[in-house]
Amino acid sequence: MKRILIKELKDHIGEEVTISGWVDVRRDMGKLIFIDLRDESLSKVQSVILPNQKEAGAVAQAIRNEWVIEIGGQVNKRPEKMIKSEVENGDIEVEVKSVKILNEANTPPFDVTTDGKDLNEEIRLKYKYLDLRRDRMQKNIRFRHELISFVRNYLSSRDFFEIETPILTKSTPEGARDYVVPSRLYNGKFYALPQSPQQYKQLLMSAGFGKYFQIARCFRDEDTRGDRQPEFTQMDLEMSFVEQEDVMSLIETLLIETVKKVSPDKKFQQVPFPRIKYVDAMSKYGTDRPDIRENKEDKDTLAFCWIVDFPFFEKDKNGGWTFTHNPFSKPKPEHMDMLMGKENIGEILTTQYDIVLNGFEIGGGSIRNHNSKALMKVFEIMGYEEARVRENFGHMLTALESGTPPHGGIAWGLDRLIMLLRNEDSIREVMAFPKTGEGRDLMMESPSEIEEGQLNELGIKIDVKKL
Ligand code: ASP
């Protein structure tokens, strides 16, 4: 008999059906055995094995929680006084005719039927495939899929192309340390994993794609600080022939439409999103990620705001200038002369816009310098010799010199946005296979040593540093 999903059972009352899934709970009451079965439709149903079902009863005796079984039986309406109206399928029951064990399961290291919030996180991460069985995690990961699908469809229907960019690439100056990958064919040389697709997306504008986006994996080797992950996901986007207003209004509409679709219970505190200048945010809130919620108790309020007019440069720890956000950004039009003349450097404002939600920066972007001379000035201000800039960014400069249109874009930190929409406290709760805060994968046990032969091929000798 064709398998049906547990969520569909209520449409099959009186019929014989086959269902399969995981044993949520088994209760042996002597004469009667009850099995609550759960499947991928995230529904549960109570099934009952009556004393006359000798064969099924014998099989059911052995069954334990988390075993995978197939049940054949009849869907019955429960007698009035047995109805549990507060639970799904509380008004029906499957009267078991046959039980087949599809796979046994060891006793799970923890209960997967709770929300898991009281558990030690390390054990959840070690047995992530089990942790993911819990309803809360299933819903978070499915929500993530829905949000990403919505964004993909929205952008695709507005002439954006999703284009993959390389994972094996070259170091970029984006403020964090790169993860590097040694090359076997070119011993002593390394690829770097992308901190973001920044340069590639700009090169796609040069290539004439006009509107690009990508659900992109980014890698940053940062010291463990707060709720960070070595790899995380951005919704990365870039557009040609646009100004600040074009990107900001597209993104604001996309955020509003996305939330309305995937989190209809959430309320926007203010639409259009307020725009706050960096100096005002700092003087009023003491941060450029202000939580402007009027009522912080209400978990369903979303207080989005934009932060604009950031300084382009700030002093680094050696007293030189460095960029605050992105070296490829363009200054505000009225500050272009200061950049070109390298004057009043601390006063130059950038076209950078950050989008903040309830005190978290969930995205940022800018209009870019599409003129190579202006980009060169940025690097000069940072004290780079022309030869070094040509060596590191020659491809960017020559691309800009080959007919690159004006362009700009943004990237969202998708994990954080999803975390906030799900009322979770950590991005680890909305990623299928996160690492610990210290960057370890406890399930696969990585990072790990590699074999001597692999090291030899790569021309690498290990000299372990104590951190
Ligand atoms: N690449 C930038 C980042 O990762 C975002 C952007 O400016 O588009 O922060």
Residues whose N, C-alpha, C, O or C-beta is under 5 A from the ligand:
A	BS01	LIG	Q195 S196 Q198 L237 N326 G364 G365 S366 G409 I410 A411
